[in-house]
Amino acid sequence: MRYHCFWVEKLPFGYRRLDTGKRVYGRLPVGALYAAPTKRLSNGQVCTGEDGLSVVCVTPGGRWYIDARAANCTRSGDFSHRCWIRHGTIGESIHVDKEGDTCSAGNGSIQCGKFHGFLHEGELYDAP
């Protein structure tokens, strides 16, 4: 299955989609993207992309902190790399892959709950 990804911003009550302006109340739907408060590892390391943001994508299996560490990271002591390379920022189409300074964990896919898939060119989809 494929899900179109879209950016939301937090409002005092709910969220607003940046692409349509529509308000979203309750649980965010699959495909929602937002900048979360910066995630820190237990050692204090900050997990952000090159834009300084910590971006989250809502997947069918839960929330994926794209700029955080992968559970199977092969360079866990090296904080100069990213487990996933996120291309794009707020308001733009997001693409996540392994092109850049990254570890050898996986192939750019995400395992989040029962969901295993990719986020390419603004589309979240199941791995083949």
N, C-alpha and C positions, 0 to 999 in steps of 0.2 A: 504494500500500500504506500502511496505517496501523500505527503502533507506539505502544503505551501507554508513557508515560514514567514512570519511578520513581526515587526517590532511593536512593543507596547510600552507605555509609560505609566507609572504608578500615580494614581490620583488619591485624594483623601478617601473616596469611596470607589473602589474598583480600579480599572485600568482604562486607557484609551489607546486604540490602535492607531499607529502613526500613518498607516497607508490609507485608511478610510475615515478616520476620525470617530468611528463608532466606539461606544463604551462597552466594556466587558466587565460583568459582575460575576462573583463566585470564583470557581476554579478556572484557571487559565486553560484554554484549549491547546491541544497538541499543535506544535508549530510556533507557539508564542516565543518570542525572544525578548530578553530584557537585560539591562545592566544591573547586576546585584551589588550589594555591599561587597567590598573586596574580601575575598576568601583568603584566610591565612592557614598555613600548615601548622602542625603542632610545634615545629621548631621556629615559628614566626615568619617563615618565608611567605611572601605575598604572591598570590596566583592571579596574574593579569596578563592580558594580551599586550601587544606593542603599543596600543592606544591607551594603556593604563586602566582599561575597564576589565571587569570580571563578568563575562557574558554567560547567561543561562538560556538553554533551549528546553522547552517542555516537549518530551518525547512520549510515546505511548507507554513507556515503562517508568516514567518519572522525570525528574529534572536533571539535566546534564549540565554541569559546570564546565563549559568548554575549555576555559583557561586554567582549570585545576589539574592535578596529577592523575594519571591513569593508575588504576589498581595494579596493573602489571608493568609499570614503568621500569625500564632497564637502566636508567640513569638517575635513580632517586636521590643521590647525593650531589648531583650537578644541577644547580639552580639557574644556569644560563640557558637551558633548553626548554622547549615546550613539548608536552606529550602529543598534543594536537596543534596544528598551525591554523589559526583562524584568520581568514582573509575577509576584511569588511568590518564595519563598525555601525553604530546606531544609524538607522534609516537606510542602510545599504543592504544589498543581497549578501548573505553570508555563505562562505565556502570553507569547509574544514578538510584538511588533508595532512600529509606528512612532508610537504615541500618546505624545507627550512631546517633550522637547528632543532632536531627532534631526536627522541629515543627510538629504539627499534620495536617498541610495544605495538602490536597490531599493525594494521594497514590503513589507519585513519578512520576506522569504524568505531562505533561506541556500543558498549554493552551496558544498558541501563534497565535494570529489572529484567523483564522478559523480552525487551526490545533489543535487537541487534541490527544496526544499520549505519547509514551515512548521512551527512548533511553536505550536499553539493549544490552549488549555484542556487541557493535559496529553497531547496527541496530536501525534506527529510524522508528517507525511504529505507525499506527493509534490505538487509544484506542478502545477496543471492544465495 
